Amino acid sequence: MVSIGVDMGAKNIKVVVLKDNEVVSKALVTAGLDTEGALKKALQAASGEAGLEYTEADYITATGAGRKDVPMANDELTEVGAAVRGALHFFKDARTVIDVGAEEGRGVRCDAEGRVIDFVVNEKCAAGAGAFCEAMARALEVPLEEFGPLSLESDREIPMNAQCAVFAESEVVSLVHAKTPKQDIARAVHDAIASRITSMVRRVGLEEQVALVGGLAYNVGFIDSLKRDLETEVLIPPDPEYAAAIGAAVVAAERGLKASEGGENS
């Protein structure tokens, strides 16, 4: 069984090819203005690496904000459902899944079968997501890839009260004018994001084990802040940015098998 998961994210399009429930290839392409062209490019890159054409896949499932704009998909899956199934593909005992991407952050509680019991989505601008980190790194004139490690150099807690990325940027500028060290500001930013995410997770009910997926899972500063705020360890899969695409591919394999069995029985 060859299945494909497509994650049409707000910033990037991720495609994963699964063969017999194992990831054999993946691709990421910036969505840009030509999303149709970017989608085909991502599909061709991932399927080509797997040694096939994407049209040869047994089943394709799409997820993400643009999941309805994937004409070659057999069906679709919500972002929440995809994140959970992607996390459980690596950590079958995870019962709390945190998904933080460019534009949104989510806290999800699930059962052993990957069914969503409850979830909450960040609704306060981008202040609880990756775009917030990007904006604050620009305000501090620090390269994004250095922003997380920089925060680990701080041992000070500086509260940030702004609930909006725009207002928070003004708060960062004020801290800069006050001669606050950059590492302390970087930690304050990560602590603020972690605090918002933790608040969401506690609303749905924090259960062991906790898995973190999405692009912000690459940020060591955010991971450190989240662990301290949750007061527990956090599991991170390989290539966490692809978790939703993997989850979609896993579901595609299940649905493809069911469809084939149905065809055999008819």
Backbone as JSON, one array per atom type, in Angstrom:
{
  "sequence": "MVSIGVDMGAKNIKVVVLKDNEVVSKALVTAGLDTEGALKKALQAASGEAGLEYTEADYITATGAGRKDVPMANDELTEVGAAVRGALHFFKDARTVIDVGAEEGRGVRCDAEGRVIDFVVNEKCAAGAGAFCEAMARALEVPLEEFGPLSLESDREIPMNAQCAVFAESEVVSLVHAKTPKQDIARAVHDAIASRITSMVRRVGLEEQVALVGGLAYNVGFIDSLKRDLETEVLIPPDPEYAAAIGAAVVAAERGLKASEGGENS",
  "N": [[0.85, -1.2, 0.0], [0.7, 2.07, -1.01], [0.63, 5.26, 0.16], [-0.21, 8.76, 0.26], [0.3, 11.75, 2.04], [-0.78, 15.05, 2.21], [0.02, 18.19, 3.35], [-1.34, 21.17, 3.37], [-0.18, 23.87, 4.34], [-0.21, 27.2, 5.88], [2.09, 28.54, 5.25], [3.98, 26.72, 4.16], [3.99, 23.85, 1.94], [3.71, 20.52, 2.62], [4.61, 17.23, 1.75], [4.24, 13.76, 2.15], [5.27, 10.45, 1.54], [4.12, 7.25, 2.14], [4.95, 3.85, 2.48], [3.73, 0.77, 3.07], [3.22, 1.62, 5.67], [5.54, 2.93, 6.41], [7.65, 5.79, 6.32], [8.85, 6.79, 3.27], [9.62, 8.87, 1.68], [9.76, 12.48, 1.48], [8.75, 15.92, 1.06], [9.14, 19.49, 0.97], [7.75, 22.54, 0.09], [7.67, 26.03, -0.41], [4.62, 27.72, -0.16], [3.79, 30.18, -1.42], [2.5, 32.46, -3.96], [1.55, 31.04, -6.13], [-0.03, 28.51, -5.47], [-1.03, 26.16, -6.6], [0.94, 25.42, -8.45], [3.07, 25.08, -6.66], [2.11, 22.98, -5.12], [2.04, 20.83, -6.97], [4.76, 20.69, -7.51], [5.78, 19.9, -5.0], [4.51, 17.41, -4.71], [5.58, 16.01, -6.9], [8.28, 16.02, -6.25], [8.4, 14.54, -3.83], [7.18, 12.07, -4.56], [8.83, 11.35, -6.67], [11.27, 10.93, -5.36], [10.56, 8.65, -4.05], [10.48, 6.93, -6.11], [8.32, 6.78, -7.9], [5.31, 7.89, -9.61], [3.1, 10.42, -8.45], [0.51, 9.93, -9.13], [0.32, 7.24, -9.1], [-0.11, 6.43, -6.55], [-1.96, 4.64, -4.04], [-3.8, 5.91, -2.45], [-4.67, 9.22, -1.49], [-4.59, 11.68, 0.97], [-5.54, 14.85, 2.11], [-4.61, 17.59, 4.23], [-4.54, 20.49, 6.43], [-4.71, 24.15, 6.14], [-5.33, 24.71, 3.49], [-6.54, 22.42, 2.5], [-8.78, 21.81, 0.94], [-8.06, 22.54, -1.54], [-6.74, 20.63, -3.03], [-6.89, 18.93, -5.63], [-6.26, 16.32, -6.5], [-6.53, 14.71, -4.32], [-8.03, 12.01, -2.51], [-9.62, 12.31, -0.29], [-10.08, 14.32, 2.72], [-8.6, 15.55, 5.83], [-8.88, 16.91, 9.08], [-6.76, 19.51, 10.47], [-6.21, 19.16, 13.17], [-6.81, 16.43, 13.62], [-4.93, 15.28, 11.89], [-2.47, 16.09, 13.01], [-2.52, 14.72, 15.46], [-2.6, 11.99, 14.63], [-0.18, 11.89, 13.31], [1.64, 12.38, 15.4], [1.12, 10.15, 17.06], [2.0, 8.17, 15.42], [4.68, 8.02, 15.88], [4.86, 8.08, 18.68], [3.12, 6.06, 20.38], [1.93, 6.07, 22.86], [1.33, 8.65, 23.5], [-0.84, 11.11, 24.81], [-1.44, 13.72, 24.98], [-1.19, 16.19, 22.62], [0.69, 18.71, 21.2], [0.62, 21.21, 18.84], [2.35, 23.46, 17.05], [2.54, 25.78, 14.65], [3.3, 28.03, 11.93], [1.24, 29.95, 11.96], [-0.69, 29.21, 13.84], [-1.41, 27.77, 17.1], [-2.02, 24.72, 18.8], [-3.68, 22.74, 21.26], [-4.2, 19.43, 22.11], [-6.16, 16.72, 23.29], [-6.15, 13.24, 23.25], [-7.22, 9.8, 22.52], [-6.15, 6.32, 22.8], [-6.52, 5.32, 20.25], [-6.17, 7.44, 18.64], [-8.26, 9.14, 18.41], [-9.74, 12.32, 18.7], [-10.32, 13.81, 21.75], [-10.67, 16.27, 22.99], [-9.94, 19.67, 22.12], [-8.15, 22.79, 21.68], [-7.66, 25.89, 20.05], [-5.24, 28.39, 19.43], [-6.31, 31.69, 19.55], [-5.46, 34.24, 19.65], [-4.28, 36.37, 17.79], [-1.09, 36.0, 16.22], [0.35, 35.45, 18.4], [0.84, 33.14, 19.8], [2.34, 31.45, 18.22], [4.59, 30.38, 15.5], [5.07, 32.6, 13.83], [5.13, 34.72, 15.54], [7.56, 34.38, 16.88], [9.29, 34.83, 14.73], [8.76, 37.53, 14.14], [9.59, 38.76, 16.52], [12.3, 38.06, 16.57], [13.19, 39.51, 14.37], [12.75, 42.09, 15.34], [14.67, 42.2, 17.3], [16.86, 42.04, 15.79], [18.14, 39.59, 15.34], [19.23, 36.6, 13.84], [16.84, 34.14, 12.89], [17.45, 31.42, 13.31], [19.23, 31.58, 15.35], [17.85, 32.54, 17.44], [16.46, 30.87, 19.26], [18.58, 29.32, 20.59], [19.88, 31.54, 21.75], [18.14, 32.37, 23.78], [18.54, 30.42, 25.69], [20.73, 31.21, 27.05], [19.95, 32.84, 29.05], [18.96, 33.44, 32.45], [16.95, 34.8, 33.58], [13.61, 35.84, 34.39], [11.34, 37.58, 32.59], [8.35, 39.06, 32.45], [6.01, 39.18, 29.72], [3.34, 41.04, 28.67], [1.75, 41.54, 26.49], [-0.86, 40.55, 24.28], [-0.93, 40.38, 21.6], [0.87, 40.1, 18.58], [1.76, 42.42, 17.31], [1.59, 44.46, 19.28], [3.26, 43.28, 21.11], [5.71, 43.47, 19.86], [6.25, 46.17, 20.17], [6.59, 46.17, 22.88], [8.92, 44.68, 23.09], [10.72, 46.42, 21.82], [10.69, 48.48, 23.69], [11.94, 47.17, 25.81], [14.45, 46.83, 24.72], [15.3, 49.51, 24.53], [15.5, 49.95, 27.2], [17.86, 48.82, 27.78], [17.89, 46.08, 28.2], [19.33, 42.88, 28.21], [19.78, 41.01, 25.18], [19.49, 38.23, 25.28], [17.87, 37.85, 27.48], [15.52, 39.04, 26.66], [14.9, 37.39, 24.53], [14.4, 35.01, 25.89], [12.15, 35.83, 27.33], [10.29, 36.15, 25.28], [9.99, 33.5, 24.32], [9.09, 32.3, 26.68], [6.65, 33.6, 26.9], [5.2, 32.64, 24.67], [5.16, 29.91, 25.31], [3.7, 30.01, 27.69], [1.14, 30.74, 26.79], [0.51, 28.53, 25.2], [0.63, 26.46, 27.1], [-1.47, 27.21, 28.76], [-3.64, 26.7, 27.06], [-3.38, 23.92, 26.77], [-3.82, 23.01, 29.37], [-6.47, 23.64, 29.59], [-7.77, 21.74, 28.03], [-6.98, 19.53, 29.33], [-4.22, 18.14, 30.68], [-2.38, 15.34, 29.9], [-0.22, 12.53, 30.32], [1.55, 10.81, 27.77], [3.36, 13.7, 26.54], [3.44, 15.08, 23.36], [5.16, 17.05, 20.98], [4.63, 18.76, 18.0], [5.01, 20.28, 14.7], [6.4, 23.29, 13.19], [7.62, 24.94, 15.17], [8.73, 23.21, 16.9], [11.34, 22.83, 16.32], [12.68, 24.76, 17.61], [14.84, 25.32, 20.11], [14.77, 27.04, 22.28], [12.05, 27.56, 22.7], [11.19, 24.96, 23.3], [12.54, 24.5, 25.71], [11.32, 26.46, 27.36], [8.69, 25.56, 27.27], [8.82, 23.02, 28.49], [9.53, 23.77, 31.09], [7.28, 25.23, 31.8], [5.18, 23.39, 31.57], [6.07, 21.51, 33.29], [6.99, 18.95, 32.73], [8.36, 16.3, 30.68], [8.84, 16.55, 27.12], [7.97, 15.0, 24.16], [9.48, 14.74, 20.99], [9.09, 14.18, 17.59], [11.05, 12.85, 14.78], [11.75, 15.25, 12.26], [9.56, 17.18, 12.91], [7.96, 19.1, 11.64], [6.73, 17.82, 9.59], [4.77, 16.28, 10.67], [1.9, 16.49, 10.5], [1.47, 15.94, 7.79], [2.43, 13.34, 7.72], [0.58, 12.16, 9.43], [-1.73, 12.46, 7.85], [-1.02, 10.82, 5.72], [-0.91, 8.34, 7.01], [-3.6, 7.97, 7.7], [-4.61, 7.97, 5.12], [-3.58, 5.55, 4.19], [-5.02, 3.75, 5.77], [-7.66, 4.29, 4.96], [-7.44, 3.76, 2.26], [-6.92, 1.02, 2.27], [-9.31, 0.09, 3.38], [-11.06, 0.88, 1.38], [-10.19, -0.71, -0.75], [-10.72, -3.24, 0.23], [-13.43, -3.08, 0.39], [-14.01, -2.92, -2.31], [-13.22, -5.45, -3.14], [-15.11, -6.97, -1.89], [-17.42, -6.34, -3.14]],
  "CA": [[0.0, 0.0, 0.0], [1.41, 3.35, -1.08], [-0.29, 6.37, 0.46], [0.4, 10.09, 0.29], [-0.32, 12.78, 2.87], [-0.47, 16.42, 1.77], [-0.3, 19.21, 4.35], [-1.36, 22.49, 2.73], [-0.06, 24.84, 5.41], [-0.31, 28.62, 5.53], [3.39, 29.01, 4.74], [4.63, 25.68, 3.37], [3.26, 22.65, 1.55], [4.51, 19.33, 2.93], [4.1, 15.98, 1.19], [4.91, 12.56, 2.66], [4.88, 9.19, 0.91], [4.23, 6.09, 3.02], [4.83, 2.53, 1.87], [3.56, -0.22, 4.15], [3.23, 2.39, 6.93], [6.86, 3.5, 6.68], [7.94, 6.98, 5.52], [9.9, 6.52, 2.29], [10.1, 10.14, 1.12], [9.01, 13.66, 1.89], [9.18, 17.15, 0.38], [8.57, 20.73, 1.47], [7.85, 23.63, -0.87], [6.99, 27.24, 0.03], [3.35, 27.85, -0.88], [3.85, 31.36, -2.29], [1.25, 32.89, -4.59], [1.11, 29.98, -7.03], [-0.16, 27.31, -4.64], [-1.23, 24.99, -7.46], [2.25, 25.03, -8.95], [3.87, 24.62, -5.53], [1.58, 21.67, -4.74], [2.53, 19.84, -7.94], [6.21, 20.57, -7.32], [5.99, 19.11, -3.79], [4.08, 16.04, -5.0], [6.53, 15.4, -7.81], [9.55, 15.83, -5.53], [8.26, 13.44, -2.86], [6.92, 10.81, -5.25], [10.03, 11.03, -7.44], [12.24, 10.36, -4.43], [10.08, 7.3, -3.74], [10.59, 6.12, -7.31], [7.03, 6.58, -8.55], [4.52, 9.09, -9.9], [2.07, 10.55, -7.4], [-0.75, 9.36, -9.65], [0.35, 5.79, -8.85], [-0.42, 6.17, -5.14], [-3.24, 3.99, -3.82], [-4.75, 6.82, -1.78], [-4.1, 10.51, -1.09], [-5.4, 12.45, 1.91], [-5.04, 16.22, 2.3], [-4.92, 18.28, 5.48], [-4.03, 21.85, 6.44], [-5.64, 25.24, 5.85], [-5.74, 24.68, 2.09], [-6.8, 21.02, 2.14], [-9.83, 21.7, -0.08], [-7.47, 22.93, -2.82], [-5.89, 19.54, -3.49], [-7.83, 18.2, -6.49], [-5.91, 14.91, -6.67], [-6.75, 13.99, -3.06], [-9.25, 11.2, -2.41], [-10.43, 12.93, 0.75], [-9.34, 15.26, 3.56], [-8.54, 15.32, 7.27], [-8.66, 18.18, 9.77], [-5.41, 19.73, 10.96], [-6.11, 18.57, 14.51], [-6.76, 14.98, 13.46], [-3.67, 14.91, 11.25], [-1.39, 16.28, 13.98], [-2.61, 13.64, 16.44], [-2.2, 10.73, 14.03], [1.24, 11.99, 13.04], [2.35, 12.23, 16.68], [0.97, 8.77, 17.52], [2.78, 7.29, 14.54], [5.99, 7.88, 16.53], [4.71, 7.89, 20.13], [1.78, 5.49, 20.49], [1.37, 6.3, 24.19], [1.05, 10.08, 23.71], [-2.25, 11.43, 24.99], [-1.52, 15.17, 24.79], [-0.43, 16.59, 21.44], [0.81, 20.16, 21.0], [0.99, 21.49, 17.45], [2.59, 24.89, 16.9], [3.08, 26.09, 13.34], [3.59, 29.43, 11.65], [0.12, 30.86, 12.24], [-1.57, 28.75, 14.92], [-0.96, 26.8, 18.09], [-3.15, 23.89, 19.21], [-3.49, 21.76, 22.31], [-5.15, 18.37, 21.84], [-6.17, 15.51, 24.11], [-6.63, 12.16, 22.4], [-7.21, 8.47, 23.13], [-5.15, 5.4, 22.27], [-6.77, 5.09, 18.83], [-5.94, 8.67, 17.91], [-9.48, 9.94, 18.34], [-9.63, 13.58, 19.44], [-11.29, 13.94, 22.84], [-10.91, 17.71, 23.14], [-8.83, 20.48, 21.62], [-8.33, 24.23, 21.69], [-6.77, 26.55, 19.09], [-4.87, 29.75, 19.79], [-7.11, 32.67, 18.82], [-4.94, 35.58, 19.97], [-3.34, 36.79, 16.76], [-0.06, 34.98, 16.03], [1.17, 35.56, 19.6], [1.17, 31.82, 20.32], [2.76, 30.64, 17.08], [5.92, 30.62, 14.98], [5.2, 33.94, 13.25], [5.46, 35.61, 16.66], [9.01, 34.25, 17.06], [9.94, 35.47, 13.6], [8.62, 38.97, 14.31], [10.42, 39.2, 17.64], [13.7, 37.93, 16.16], [13.47, 40.67, 13.51], [12.79, 43.28, 16.19], [15.94, 42.16, 18.04], [17.92, 41.93, 14.77], [18.82, 38.32, 15.58], [18.8, 35.58, 12.88], [15.84, 33.26, 13.5], [18.06, 30.16, 13.74], [20.0, 31.84, 16.57], [16.96, 33.11, 18.45], [16.2, 29.87, 20.3], [19.78, 29.11, 21.41], [20.18, 32.76, 22.5], [17.31, 32.42, 24.99], [19.07, 29.47, 26.67], [21.8, 31.88, 27.79], [19.35, 33.69, 30.08], [18.38, 32.83, 33.65], [16.01, 35.78, 34.13], [12.23, 35.78, 33.95], [10.78, 38.91, 32.34], [7.0, 38.84, 31.91], [5.5, 39.95, 28.59], [1.9, 41.07, 28.87], [1.01, 41.77, 25.24], [-1.55, 39.4, 23.73], [-0.92, 40.54, 20.16], [2.24, 40.17, 18.08], [2.09, 43.8, 16.98], [1.85, 45.17, 20.53], [4.42, 42.66, 21.75], [6.9, 44.02, 19.23], [6.49, 47.45, 20.83], [7.1, 45.84, 24.2], [10.32, 44.28, 22.88], [11.46, 47.65, 21.53], [10.84, 49.17, 24.98], [12.96, 46.45, 26.59], [15.74, 47.15, 24.1], [15.64, 50.87, 24.96], [15.83, 49.88, 28.63], [19.15, 48.13, 27.85], [17.72, 44.69, 28.61], [20.15, 42.02, 27.35], [19.0, 40.32, 24.16], [19.16, 36.86, 25.67], [16.75, 37.91, 28.43], [14.32, 39.34, 25.87], [14.59, 36.17, 23.77], [13.74, 34.06, 26.8], [10.82, 36.36, 27.64], [9.43, 35.85, 24.13], [9.69, 32.06, 24.34], [8.26, 32.05, 27.86], [5.3, 34.1, 26.62], [4.55, 31.69, 23.77], [4.94, 28.67, 26.07], [2.63, 30.26, 28.65], [-0.14, 30.69, 26.09], [0.29, 27.14, 24.78], [0.36, 25.69, 28.31], [-2.82, 27.57, 29.19], [-4.56, 25.96, 26.2], [-3.27, 22.5, 27.07], [-4.48, 22.74, 30.65], [-7.92, 23.76, 29.39], [-8.29, 20.47, 27.51], [-6.58, 18.48, 30.26], [-2.87, 17.65, 30.42], [-2.18, 13.92, 30.18], [1.04, 11.95, 29.85], [2.78, 11.53, 27.46], [3.14, 14.92, 25.76], [4.2, 15.14, 22.1], [5.18, 18.37, 20.34], [4.85, 18.71, 16.55], [4.94, 21.59, 14.07], [7.68, 23.94, 12.93], [8.27, 25.53, 16.34], [9.4, 22.13, 17.64], [12.77, 22.92, 16.02], [13.22, 25.87, 18.38], [15.27, 24.81, 21.42], [14.36, 27.98, 23.31], [10.64, 27.31, 22.98], [11.1, 23.65, 23.95], [12.98, 24.68, 27.1], [10.27, 27.21, 28.06], [7.49, 24.71, 27.37], [9.07, 21.99, 29.5], [9.48, 24.4, 32.41], [5.91, 25.65, 32.08], [4.34, 22.2, 31.73], [6.69, 20.72, 34.34], [7.06, 17.57, 32.28], [9.14, 16.1, 29.47], [8.1, 16.71, 25.88], [8.49, 14.12, 23.1], [9.52, 15.4, 19.68], [9.4, 13.19, 16.56], [11.95, 13.33, 13.72], [11.08, 16.13, 11.3], [8.24, 17.49, 13.47], [7.17, 19.92, 10.73], [6.02, 16.93, 8.67], [3.88, 15.4, 11.44], [0.53, 16.5, 9.97], [1.5, 15.24, 6.51], [2.56, 11.92, 8.06], [-0.73, 11.74, 9.94], [-2.64, 12.36, 6.7], [-0.62, 9.63, 4.96], [-1.32, 7.17, 7.8], [-5.05, 7.85, 7.52], [-4.8, 7.61, 3.72], [-3.31, 4.11, 4.09], [-6.16, 3.05, 6.38], [-8.84, 4.46, 4.11], [-7.17, 3.07, 1.01], [-7.1, -0.41, 2.54], [-10.74, -0.13, 3.56], [-11.69, 1.02, 0.07], [-9.85, -1.87, -1.56], [-11.46, -4.39, 0.77], [-14.82, -2.89, -0.02], [-14.09, -3.24, -3.73], [-13.12, -6.9, -3.28], [-16.32, -7.62, -1.39], [-18.57, -5.98, -3.96]],
  "C": [[0.88, 1.25, 0.0], [0.4, 4.47, -0.86], [0.49, 7.67, 0.53], [-0.41, 11.01, 1.2], [0.16, 14.14, 2.41], [-0.91, 17.39, 2.85], [-0.18, 20.58, 3.68], [-1.36, 23.56, 3.82], [-0.15, 26.27, 4.93], [0.98, 29.13, 4.89], [4.03, 28.0, 3.8], [3.68, 24.54, 3.04], [4.18, 21.46, 1.81], [3.82, 18.1, 2.35], [4.92, 14.82, 1.72], [4.36, 11.34, 1.93], [5.15, 8.05, 1.89], [4.1, 4.82, 2.19], [4.83, 1.51, 2.98], [3.79, 0.43, 5.52], [4.6, 2.92, 7.34], [7.09, 4.71, 5.76], [9.09, 6.65, 4.58], [10.42, 7.79, 1.63], [9.22, 11.28, 1.6], [9.56, 14.87, 1.13], [8.46, 18.34, 0.98], [8.81, 21.83, 0.44], [7.08, 24.84, -0.32], [5.74, 27.45, -0.82], [3.37, 29.01, -1.87], [2.49, 31.73, -2.86], [0.69, 31.83, -5.52], [1.02, 28.67, -6.26], [-0.34, 26.04, -5.47], [0.1, 24.48, -7.99], [3.14, 24.47, -7.85], [3.43, 23.23, -5.09], [2.11, 20.59, -5.68], [4.03, 19.62, -7.79], [6.52, 19.69, -6.12], [5.62, 17.64, -4.02], [5.09, 15.32, -5.89], [7.86, 15.11, -7.12], [9.48, 14.63, -4.6], [8.06, 12.1, -3.56], [8.13, 10.39, -6.08], [11.1, 10.41, -6.58], [11.87, 8.94, -4.06], [10.11, 6.38, -4.95], [9.27, 5.83, -8.0], [6.43, 7.93, -8.92], [3.44, 9.2, -8.83], [0.73, 10.0, -7.84], [-0.81, 7.85, -9.44], [0.0, 5.44, -7.41], [-1.81, 5.53, -5.02], [-4.27, 4.95, -3.25], [-4.01, 8.08, -1.35], [-5.08, 11.23, -0.17], [-4.74, 13.8, 2.15], [-5.46, 16.77, 3.66], [-4.37, 19.7, 5.38], [-5.08, 22.87, 6.03], [-6.16, 25.19, 4.42], [-6.1, 23.29, 1.61], [-7.88, 20.84, 1.07], [-9.31, 22.05, -1.47], [-6.47, 21.9, -3.32], [-6.75, 18.62, -4.35], [-7.53, 16.71, -6.65], [-6.14, 14.08, -5.41], [-8.06, 13.2, -3.11], [-10.19, 11.73, -1.35], [-9.55, 13.85, 1.59], [-9.44, 14.9, 5.03], [-8.26, 16.66, 7.93], [-7.21, 18.27, 10.26], [-5.19, 19.07, 12.32], [-5.96, 17.06, 14.42], [-5.44, 14.52, 12.86], [-2.5, 15.02, 12.21], [-1.35, 15.13, 14.99], [-2.12, 12.32, 15.84], [-0.7, 10.73, 13.68], [2.07, 11.79, 14.29], [2.3, 10.78, 17.16], [1.68, 7.76, 16.63], [4.15, 7.03, 15.16], [5.87, 7.54, 18.02], [3.3, 7.38, 20.41], [1.12, 5.74, 21.84], [1.08, 7.78, 24.47], [-0.45, 10.3, 23.83], [-2.51, 12.94, 24.94], [-0.63, 15.53, 23.61], [-0.47, 18.11, 21.31], [1.33, 20.39, 19.6], [1.13, 23.0, 17.3], [3.27, 25.13, 15.56], [3.32, 27.57, 13.17], [2.5, 30.36, 12.14], [-0.73, 30.47, 13.44], [-0.85, 27.83, 15.88], [-2.18, 26.03, 18.56], [-2.74, 22.98, 20.36], [-4.58, 20.72, 22.15], [-5.02, 17.25, 22.85], [-6.8, 14.4, 23.29], [-6.63, 10.83, 23.15], [-6.19, 7.58, 22.42], [-5.3, 5.14, 20.78], [-6.54, 6.34, 17.99], [-7.18, 9.5, 17.72], [-9.32, 11.17, 19.22], [-10.73, 13.66, 20.49], [-11.67, 15.4, 23.03], [-9.71, 18.46, 22.57], [-9.17, 21.95, 21.72], [-7.28, 24.83, 20.76], [-6.49, 27.97, 19.56], [-5.64, 30.75, 18.92], [-6.62, 34.09, 19.05], [-3.85, 35.96, 18.98], [-2.35, 35.67, 16.5], [0.83, 34.9, 17.27], [1.51, 34.21, 20.22], [1.65, 30.9, 19.22], [4.13, 31.08, 16.56], [6.13, 32.02, 14.41], [5.57, 34.97, 14.32], [6.97, 35.59, 16.91], [9.76, 34.99, 15.95], [9.92, 37.0, 13.74], [9.53, 39.49, 15.42], [11.91, 39.09, 17.32], [14.1, 39.11, 15.27], [13.62, 41.93, 14.35], [14.11, 43.36, 16.95], [17.14, 42.11, 17.09], [18.81, 40.71, 15.04], [18.33, 37.32, 14.53], [17.88, 34.56, 13.56], [16.48, 31.98, 14.04], [18.9, 30.33, 15.01], [19.12, 32.28, 17.74], [16.7, 32.14, 19.59], [17.42, 29.63, 21.18], [20.14, 30.33, 22.26], [19.4, 32.79, 23.81], [17.81, 31.48, 26.08], [20.19, 30.07, 27.5], [21.27, 32.72, 28.95], [18.85, 32.87, 31.27], [17.41, 33.79, 34.35], [14.61, 35.57, 33.57], [11.7, 37.21, 33.82], [9.4, 38.72, 31.73], [6.7, 39.75, 30.72], [3.99, 39.88, 28.64], [1.1, 41.17, 27.58], [0.39, 40.47, 24.73], [-1.58, 39.43, 22.21], [0.52, 40.71, 19.7], [2.67, 41.6, 17.8], [2.44, 44.58, 18.24], [3.07, 44.59, 21.25], [5.72, 43.18, 21.16], [7.26, 45.37, 19.85], [7.07, 47.22, 22.22], [8.57, 45.43, 24.12], [11.2, 45.5, 22.64], [11.7, 48.43, 22.83], [11.9, 48.5, 25.85], [14.36, 46.72, 26.04], [16.22, 48.53, 24.54], [16.04, 50.91, 26.44], [17.14, 49.13, 28.88], [19.04, 46.71, 28.39], [18.52, 43.79, 27.67], [19.27, 41.22, 26.37], [18.61, 38.9, 24.57], [17.98, 36.83, 26.64], [15.45, 38.2, 27.69], [13.91, 38.1, 25.08], [13.9, 35.14, 24.66], [12.33, 34.52, 27.14], [9.83, 36.05, 26.52], [9.02, 34.38, 24.14], [8.82, 31.68, 25.53], [6.82, 32.48, 27.61], [4.53, 33.15, 25.71], [4.21, 30.41, 24.54], [3.79, 28.84, 27.06], [1.25, 30.18, 28.0], [-0.49, 29.26, 25.67], [-0.09, 26.28, 26.0], [-1.05, 25.95, 28.82], [-3.86, 26.81, 28.37], [-4.57, 24.48, 26.56], [-3.98, 22.17, 28.37], [-6.0, 22.87, 30.55], [-8.51, 22.45, 28.87], [-7.92, 19.3, 28.41], [-5.23, 17.89, 29.88], [-2.76, 16.19, 30.84], [-0.82, 13.48, 29.65], [0.71, 11.0, 28.69], [2.45, 12.74, 26.58], [4.04, 14.91, 24.53], [4.06, 16.53, 21.5], [5.49, 18.21, 18.86], [4.7, 20.13, 15.98], [6.31, 22.24, 13.98], [8.39, 24.49, 14.16], [8.96, 24.47, 17.21], [10.89, 22.06, 17.31], [13.46, 23.95, 16.91], [13.55, 25.42, 19.81], [14.86, 25.74, 22.56], [12.9, 27.77, 23.7], [10.47, 25.98, 23.71], [11.46, 23.77, 25.43], [11.9, 25.4, 27.92], [9.04, 26.34, 28.28], [7.66, 23.64, 28.43], [8.96, 22.57, 30.9], [8.05, 24.75, 32.78], [4.98, 24.45, 32.33], [4.81, 21.34, 32.9], [6.69, 19.23, 33.99], [7.93, 17.49, 31.03], [8.24, 16.21, 28.25], [8.77, 15.85, 24.81], [8.41, 14.83, 21.76], [9.92, 14.37, 18.62], [10.46, 13.72, 15.6], [11.15, 14.2, 12.75], [9.67, 16.52, 11.76], [7.35, 18.34, 12.57], [6.34, 19.07, 9.77], [4.96, 16.08, 9.38], [2.47, 15.34, 10.87], [0.45, 15.76, 8.64], [1.63, 13.73, 6.73], [1.23, 11.38, 8.56], [-1.74, 11.56, 8.81], [-2.31, 11.12, 5.88], [-1.01, 8.34, 5.67], [-2.81, 6.91, 7.62], [-5.37, 7.45, 6.08], [-4.59, 6.11, 3.53], [-4.48, 3.31, 4.64], [-7.39, 3.12, 5.48], [-8.67, 3.77, 2.76], [-7.38, 1.57, 1.15], [-8.58, -0.75, 2.66], [-11.48, -0.07, 2.21], [-11.42, -0.2, -0.81], [-10.58, -3.11, -1.08], [-12.93, -4.31, 0.39], [-15.02, -3.25, -1.47], [-14.04, -4.73, -3.95], [-14.4, -7.6, -2.87], [-17.53, -7.37, -2.29], [-18.68, -6.84, -5.21]]
}
